[in-house]
Amino acid sequence: MKIRELWHPDKETALDVLCAAFHDYPVTRYVVGEDDPDYDSKLRELAGFFVEARLMRGVPLIGLCDGSALMGVAVMTPPGESPAPPALDECHARLSQRLGAEAMARFDRYDKACEATDPGHFAHYLGMIGVRPESQGQGLGRQLIDAVKQRAQSHPKSTGVALNTEAGENLRFYEQMGFQRISEADAESVHTWSFFWPCR
């Protein structure tokens, strides 16, 4: 397995991995809508927005590859991120039109819940981390987390890595990876836990 940076030419393959990994995740089901008949394409639009928000700012995704096959992806925001370029506003407008007002309102409620759990550190934020479902349970997530930690450690000002998870089964995993559970909040039916890994 090899860690490498992913850029725009890798975007569609990265979305394949992320959409498969997050297909049944509580947040995506909540935001897009559990029974939406166009769930798969809207999920891809939602994940695509998060990916573009990094790539358009010149921030690569982190990929875990087995030869030429992409097995896992991490989407991370560095501290002190630059303002959104105008093209990203267009992506957000497209996302809003595609998902609809009710879904965007759910997204806003979830975003506010995450903000309420923000530990307030000048840290990297791990927004998404996903491994192909058929390869989960083989330690690939750990390799991606280690790569994320290395990014934070190499940044001269970052204090560590912050993240949120909405899956109770992930709690022990992050604690085993050295993350501290900081706080938690609710966005209607979705419960989110905030974690922080200090590198300073």
C-alpha positions as a printed Julia matrix, in Angstrom:
200×3 Matrix{Float64}:
   0.0    0.0     0.0
   1.21   3.49   -0.82
   0.04   6.93    0.27
  -0.12   9.57   -2.46
  -1.68  12.95   -3.07
  -4.84  13.11   -5.19
  -5.68  16.02   -7.48
  -8.36  16.86  -10.06
  -7.45  13.99  -12.44
  -8.16  11.6    -9.54
 -11.45  13.24   -8.53
 -13.94  10.75  -10.04
 -12.09   7.71   -8.7
 -11.88   9.36   -5.28
 -15.63  10.0    -5.39
 -16.22   6.34   -6.25
 -14.44   5.38   -3.02
 -16.08   8.04   -0.85
 -19.6    7.39   -2.13
 -19.25   3.66   -1.55
 -17.85   4.24    1.95
 -20.49   6.83    2.93
 -23.5    5.28    1.2
 -25.16   4.22    4.45
 -23.54   6.77    6.76
 -25.9    8.6     9.17
 -25.01  12.11    7.98
 -25.37  11.47    4.27
 -28.65   9.63    4.82
 -29.88  12.51    6.96
 -28.81  15.34    4.65
 -29.77  13.85    1.29
 -32.88  12.12    2.62
 -33.28   8.47    3.54
 -35.94   7.77    0.92
 -34.82  10.1    -1.87
 -35.19   8.17   -5.16
 -32.13   9.97   -6.54
 -30.04   9.32   -3.44
 -26.93   7.97   -5.18
 -26.43  10.87   -7.58
 -27.18  13.46   -4.88
 -24.71  11.78   -2.55
 -22.07  12.09   -5.27
 -22.92  15.78   -5.7
 -22.57  16.33   -1.94
 -19.26  14.49   -1.68
 -18.08  16.24   -4.84
 -18.62  19.61   -3.22
 -16.41  18.7    -0.26
 -13.73  17.4    -2.62
 -13.84  20.54   -4.77
 -13.65  22.73   -1.66
 -10.19  21.27   -1.05
  -8.91  20.92   -4.61
  -9.93  24.44   -5.68
  -7.86  25.82   -2.79
  -4.83  23.79   -3.86
  -5.2   21.25   -1.06
  -4.8   17.63   -2.2
  -6.79  14.67   -0.98
  -4.84  11.84    0.61
  -5.15   8.53   -1.21
  -4.16   5.01   -0.2
  -3.33   2.9    -3.23
  -2.73  -0.78   -3.87
  -0.78  -0.57   -7.1
  -2.99   1.48   -9.41
  -6.17   0.79   -7.4
  -7.37   3.52   -5.05
  -8.5    1.85   -1.83
  -9.09   4.74    0.57
  -9.38   8.53    0.65
  -9.03  11.21    3.32
 -10.37  14.75    2.82
  -8.63  17.17    5.16
  -8.74  20.93    5.72
  -5.54  22.62    6.89
  -5.67  25.3     9.59
  -5.99  28.88    8.41
  -7.59  27.82    5.14
  -7.69  30.4     2.35
 -11.02  32.01    1.33
 -13.24  30.12   -1.1
 -12.52  30.94   -4.76
 -15.46  32.26   -6.83
 -15.74  28.96   -8.69
 -16.57  27.23   -5.41
 -19.55  29.53   -4.95
 -20.83  28.21   -8.27
 -20.37  24.64   -6.99
 -22.33  25.49   -3.86
 -25.15  27.02   -5.91
 -25.26  23.86   -8.04
 -25.31  21.71   -4.91
 -28.19  23.76   -3.46
 -30.2   23.44   -6.66
 -29.49  19.72   -6.93
 -30.27  18.79   -3.31
 -33.11  21.24   -2.73
 -33.98  23.62    0.1
 -34.98  21.0     2.67
 -31.76  19.0     2.25
 -29.66  22.16    2.44
 -31.48  23.16    5.63
 -30.62  19.75    7.11
 -27.02  20.24    6.02
 -26.96  23.63    7.77
 -28.33  22.11   10.99
 -25.65  19.42   10.89
 -22.94  22.0    10.19
 -24.06  24.07   13.19
 -23.98  20.96   15.4
 -20.37  20.33   14.33
 -19.47  23.96   15.0
 -20.87  23.57   18.51
 -18.4   20.73   19.16
 -15.36  22.51   17.67
 -12.53  22.26   20.23
 -11.24  25.65   19.06
  -7.72  24.51   18.21
  -5.7   25.79   15.24
  -5.76  22.3    13.77
  -6.26  20.24   10.67
  -9.85  19.07   10.26
 -10.49  15.59    8.9
 -13.81  16.04    7.11
 -14.1   12.65    5.39
 -12.2    9.39    5.53
 -13.4    6.37    3.61
 -12.2    2.93    2.56
 -13.82   0.75   -0.09
 -16.41  -1.41    1.76
 -14.9   -4.67    0.55
 -11.51  -3.66    2.02
 -12.66  -2.41    5.41
 -11.38  -4.11    8.54
  -7.89  -4.61    7.06
  -6.12  -1.68    8.72
  -6.38   0.69    5.75
  -8.18   3.32    7.79
  -5.31   3.28   10.27
  -2.83   3.92    7.46
  -4.85   6.9     6.27
  -5.13   8.28    9.82
  -1.36   7.95   10.22
  -0.88   9.93    6.99
  -3.27  12.61    8.25
  -1.33  12.84   11.53
   1.92  13.23    9.61
   0.44  16.19    7.71
  -0.48  17.86   10.98
   2.93  17.15   12.54
   4.75  18.63    9.53
   2.71  21.86    9.64
   4.61  24.5    11.65
   1.52  25.83   13.44
  -1.04  23.01   13.52
  -1.86  21.74   16.99
  -3.24  18.41   15.74
  -6.24  16.84   14.02
  -9.92  17.41   14.8
 -12.81  15.35   13.44
 -16.44  14.48   13.94
 -18.03  11.08   13.68
 -21.69  10.11   13.73
 -21.22   6.34   13.91
 -21.03   4.91   17.42
 -18.96   1.98   16.18
 -16.17   4.44   15.27
 -15.68   5.76   18.8
 -13.36   3.04   20.03
 -11.37   3.12   16.77
 -10.54   6.82   17.11
  -9.72   6.41   20.8
  -7.35   3.56   19.91
  -5.74   5.89   17.35
  -4.95   8.36   20.15
  -7.85  10.78   19.66
  -9.52  12.36   22.68
 -13.31  12.59   22.81
 -14.02  16.3    23.34
 -17.78  16.88   23.12
 -20.99  15.87   21.35
 -24.14  17.44   19.92
 -27.35  16.64   18.03
 -28.73  17.67   14.67
 -32.26  16.28   14.9
 -31.85  12.51   14.48
 -28.07  12.68   13.99
 -25.72  12.59   16.96
 -22.15  13.78   16.41
 -19.05  13.23   18.55
 -16.04  15.54   18.35
 -12.5   14.13   18.63
  -9.07  15.75   18.79
  -5.57  14.36   18.4
  -2.87  16.71   19.71
   0.49  16.82   17.97
   1.98  19.67   19.95
